[in-house]
Amino acid sequence: MSTRKLHEIWIEQCEAAESIKARYGLKAAFDYVVAEKLMNFATAASEHPAFARELPRFVAKVRRMFTPEEIQVHIERIEREQIERDADVTVDDDFVGESPVTIAARSRRFETIKEFLTVPQLGTS
């Protein structure tokens, strides 16, 4: 996939998040663009250099879409929900869900995204 196409994808996802925000509210928009789309993009970036090159621009756009306070509140909420979800998976022996390795990898990606979104100023290289 071309870098240009990847650029178009995350821009469309951010535009969709703006529509979601207007129609369904801040929480729904944040969940869509951060917990779903940005996390998926970060997963792809860990394996594909083209996604990794686009990730900083995607993060920068998301940072412009929400205030620092909104980001902090919703990152904390998502983190709490994920901890509860992961705890439920480890308690329910009959449930066949994500492996501990998958959970740990997702948690590391989330921590990276959290840092990108909450650091006072993004650096450049």
N, C-alpha and C positions, 0 to 999 in steps of 0.2 A: 504494500500500500504506500502511496506517495506521501511525503511529508505534507504537501498541500492538502491532500484529502484528510489527513489526521487533523490538521488545523480546522478544516471545515466541520469536522465531526464535533470537536469540543465547543466550537462557536455555536453550532446549532443546539447543543445540549445546554449551553448557558442561556441562549435565547428561550429555549423551552422552559428552563427554570424560572425565568422572569414571568412567563405566562402562567406557570403553576403558582408562583408567588401571588400574582394578581387574583387568581381564581380560587386557590385553596389555602393560601397563607404561607407565612415564612417557614414554618416547620416542614411542610410538604416540599417546598422548593429546596430547602437546605438538604433534606434527606435525599431528594432526587439527584441533585448536582454533586453533593459531597459524598454521602454514604453509598451511593450507587455509582454514578458516572465517574467521579474523580477516583474513587477506590478501584474501579475496574481499569481505568486508564493507568493507575499506578501499578497494578498487577501486570498489565501488558508491558509497561515501561521496564519492569524488572527483567524481562526476557527479550525485549525488542528495542534496539537503539533508536529507531525512528520515534517510538512512543516516548522514550526517555528525553529526546530532544524537545518534544512538544510539551512535556509535563510542566516546566517552569512557567510557560505562558498560560497554560490552563489554570494553574494555581494562582497566578497574578490576577487573572480575570475573576476568579471566584472571590479573591480578597477584595476586589472592587465592588462586587455585587452585594456584599454584606458588611455591616459595621464590625469593628473589632469586638464589640460587646455581643453582637448577635453570633458571631463566630464562636466566641468563648462559651456562651450559654449552650449552643447546640452541639459543639464538640463534646462538652462535658456530658450532655444528655445522651448522645450516641455512645460515648464511652461507658456510661452506667448501664445502658440497655445491652450493650455487647457483653459486658461482664456478667450480667444476669443471664443472658442467653447461653453463654459459654458454661456457666455454673450449672444450668439446667441440663445441658448435654452430658456433663460429667457425672451428674447424679443419676440420670435415667439410664440404667444399664441395658434396657430393652430397646432404646432408641439408637438407630444406626445413623449417625450424622457425620459431621466433620471429624477428621482424625485430630489428635493433639498437635501433630506437625502442621496441619492446615490451619488450625486455630492460631498457633504461634506465628505462622507466616502472615496471616491476616492482621494479627495484633501488631506485628512489627511495621507493616505497611500503614496501618492506621496511625501509629505513633509518628511515622515520618510525615504523613499528611497533616497530622495535628501540629507538628512543629512548623511545617511550611506555612500553615494558615495562621498560626498564633505568634510567630516570631515578630518582634516590632518592625523590622525592616528586612525585606528580602535582599540578599546579596547578589552580586553579579560576578561572573567569572569570564 
